[in-house]
Amino acid sequence: MKLLKVIVLSLSFLWAGAQAQNISIATGGTGGVYYPMGGGLASVLSSKVPGMSATAEVTGGSVDNLNLIGTGKPYVGFSMADAAKDAQVGEGKFAGKKVDLRTLVVLYPNLMHVVTVDSTGIKSMKDLKGKRVSTGAPGSATEVMAFRILEAAGLDKDKDVKRERLSVAESVNAVKDRKIDAFFWVGGLPTAAVTDLANTPGTKIIMVDTSDEVATMNKKYGNLYFVTTIPKATYSGMAKDNKVAAVANILVVNANMPDDQAYKIVKTMFDNKLELVRTHQEFMNVSLENQKTKSTPVDFHPGALKYFKEKNVKLN
């Protein structure tokens, strides 16, 4: 009888261990949008999925996240579509090291911010020549897209600008301290750090248009980019709407994630959308309709496809 109890208890512990699902959410810097969204997602998954414990990690951004997913460990990562494509095919920052990725959800558009202040005299991409510019943190997809926009604008990233590699929060502080003249940041609306700069007394921000560079970028890198607008009401002091290059954000995982786990994550996101919106308004843009577009170059995970099929979402 004692032996039977030991066996039953052992099986119970084994079952509990099998049911435990520890997930890490790879986000971005604390001044951006990935971080609060990742924190919100981790909280919802931990509270709504039985046996799942999710924690959000601060990272450098998309490139770091994709490398973490490449380890094969249970990571869910926020990424820009262009960086994910590079990781999938082993190009750019992923030369020689392909990552076997799958998309869980198409999230929201990431908008290119090229931010400066009126005292610098910068009003266009051409005006960046000779200036001190941050192109984004190492390990971020901001840097990937910044390089492509500079190239499309006819500027050499190494020769035409004095380049720094700062996070969005560090960039804002550097502008305030007059250590840099402008910075690139790809993010959702509003981005907390940019809001902070715009609300700084005695500061008038200038948002540089990047829409003219989109066609050239797509010709070289594939149809990943599109033109959209940062409305002038987004950040204090904007004189006009900002016409910008944009790219889709996607939530990605390693292809080895079990189908049932991927299914639960996607279902929980859509079932608890309002709770997620309370953590950041960009969750409003996460819709079943957006999954139909071709904005992700990475195939959907079978677990995600199962959920979309249940919801009669026909993918293009």
N, C-alpha and C positions, 0 to 999 in steps of 0.2 A: 504493500500500500504506500509506504514511504517512497519507494522507488517510482511509483506511478505519479505521486505528487511532484517529485523532483523533475520527472520528464515533462509533466504538464507545465510546471513553472518555467522550465527551460524553453519549451516551445513558445510560451507566452512572451518571454523576453525576446526571443528570436523574432516573433511576429511584430512586437513593438519596434524592434530595431529595423525590421524590413519596412515598416510603415513610416518611420521617421524620414522626412525629406528636408534636408538642410540646403537652402538655396542662397546664393550670394547675388545681389543685384549690383552690377558694375555701373556706376553713374558718371560722374564728372566732378568738376570743381564746385566748391560751395557757393560761388557767386553766380553760377549758371542755372539752367532749368532742369537738366537731367537729375541733379542732386535732390531737389525737393520732390520731383516726380518719383524718383527711385525710392525715396523714403516712404512716400505714400503707398507705393505699390508693395513694398516689403511689409508694411503694417497691415494692409488689406489681405495679402496672401497668408500672413501668419495668423490672422484672426478668423479668416473665412474657410481656409482649406485644412481639414483635419489632418494632423500629423506633419504639416509643413511649417518650417521655421525659416523665415526669410530675413536677411539683413542687408542693408544698403552700404556700399563701400564708396568712399571718395576716391576718384581716379583722375588721371590726366585727361580723360575723355575717350572718344571712339576708338582710337588706335590702341590705347591701353586695354580697353574693354575687349576688343577683338583678340588681342594677344592672350588675355585671361581665358576667354572662351576656347582658344586654341589649345589650352592645357588639358582640355577634356574634363575638367572639374565642373561641378554643377553651378555654372554661372548663367545668369540672364543678363544681357548687356544692351544698353542704349547705344545706338550707332547711327551715324549719317550713312545714307545709301551709297555714296561714292566711296567712302572708306571700306564699307562692307564688301563692295564689289572688288576692290583691290585685294582684300584679304582672301576672298573666295578664289580668285584667279592667280594669286601670288605675285602681284605687281606693286609698284610704288614702295611704300614702307614695309610691304610684306613680300618683297622679292625673295624667291627661293623658299618660302614657307607658307604654303596655302593653308587656309583654315576651313574645315568642313562645317559650314554654317547652314542654319535654316532660320527663316523668319517666323516669328510668332505673330506679330501684329505690326501693321503700318500705323505709326503714331500721328505725327503732326508735321507741318513743314518747318524746317530750320531756315531762318532768314539771315543772310549775311549783313552784319552790321559793320560798316567802316566808320568809326567814330573819331571825331576830333572836336576841338573847340574853336570859337571864332578868332581867337588871338593868333592862331597858327597861319591863317590865310589859306588853308586847304579847303577847296570846294569841289575838286574833281579827282579822279584817280591819277591823272597826269601830274597833279600838284603834289603827289606823294614823293616824287623824285627828289632825292637828296635829303629826305626827312628821316627822323628817328621813328620807327614804326614797329609795333609788336604784331607779329603774325600768328600769335597763339602759343599755347603751352606745348612743350614736347609731349607727344603721346595723344595729341588732340586732332580731331578731324578739321578743326578750325584752320590749323596750319596747312593741311592738305588743300583745302578749298582756297585759302588765302594765296597760296603759291599759284594756283591755277588762274585766279582772277588777275593777279599781277601780270602773269604771262599773257593773258588775253588782252590786257590793257597796254601791252607793249613794254612792260617794265621788267628788268632783270632783278630777281629777288636778292641776289648776292651783290650786285654792283650798283643798282639804282636807289636802294634804300638802306638805311642803317638799321639792321634788323635785330629786334629783341624777341625772346620766346617766353612770353608771360601769359599767365592765366587771365581771365577777364577781370577778376578782382584785383590782381596785381597791376594789370594795365590801367585800370581806373585810378589807382593810387599813383602810378607813374605819370599819368596825365596831370593829375592834381599837383604833383611835385615838379612838373615841367621837365621830367626826365625823358619823356617821349612826346611826340607830336600827335600821333594817331594810333589806333589799334583796330585789328580785325577781330571779330567775334561772330560765330555762327550759333544762333540760339533761337529759342521761342520768345514769345511776347507775353508780358514784358520780362526782360532779363533784369534781375534784382540789381546787379552791379552797375548796369547802364542807367537804371533809374536813379541810383545813388549819385552818379556823376551829374545827371541832368538836374537833380534837385540841390546840387551844391551851390550855395550863395555866391553870386558874382561870376558864375559860369554859364556860358551859353553853348550848348552842344550843336555841332554840325554833323549831319548824317550824309555821307557821300553815296551817290547813286552808283550801282554796279550792274544795272539791267543791260547795258550795252555789251557787256562781256559774255552774256549767256550763250549766244549763238556760236561764238568762237570756242567756248568751253565744250559745248555739246558736240561740235564737229570733231574735236580731238578725243573726248573721253566718253562719248555715248550720250544718249538722251537722258541724262540724270538730273539736269538743272532746268529750272523754269523761272519766269519773271513774276514777282508779286510785289506787294506794297507794305511798308511799315507806315501805318497811318500817323499823321502828325500829332494826334492826341495821345500816342503811346508813351512818349517821353516829354517831360516838361521842356519848353523852349524850342521845340522843333518848329521851324518856320514853314515847312511844307511836307507833303507826303514824300516818303523816301522809296524810290523805285529800285528794287534789289534783286539779286540772284538768290534763289532758294533751292533747297534739296530736301527730300523726304527723310524723316527720322524713322527708324525701324527698331523693333525690339527683337534681338536675335539670340540664338542659343547654339550650342554644338549639336550636330546631327545625331549624336549618341544619346540625347535626352529621351527617356522613355515616352512613348506616345501618350500614355495616360497622364503623365506629369505635365506635358505641354498642353494637353487638352484642358486640364484643371486650371492652369494659369490663365489661358485665354478666356475660358468661360467665366472665371472669377472676375477678370477685368471688366468684361461687359456687364455682368450681373451687378457689379458694385460701382458703376461709372460715377454716380453722383457723389459717392464717398471719396473717390479718387479726385474728382473735380475740386473738392474742398482743399486738397493739398496743393494743387496748381491748376489754373484755368486752362492750360493747354490740353488737359485731359478731355475737355469739351470736344476737341477735334478728332478724338479717337472714335471712329464710327465704323459700322459694318460696311457702309457705302464706300469708305476710303480703302477698304481691303480689295475692292474690285479693280482698282487702278493698277497700272504697271509701274508704280513708283518704287517698287523694291526689285533690285536685280537678283535677289537671293530667293530661291524657292521656299515656299511655305513648309513648315514642319507638318508631317501627317496628323499630329494631334490637333494643330490649328485647323487643318483642312476638315477634320471630323466635325469640329464645332461649326465652322462656316456652312458645311453641308446641312447640319441640323437647322440652321437659320436660313436655309435656301439662298445663301450668298453664292452667286455664280461669278467665278473669277474670270477676268478677261484673258 
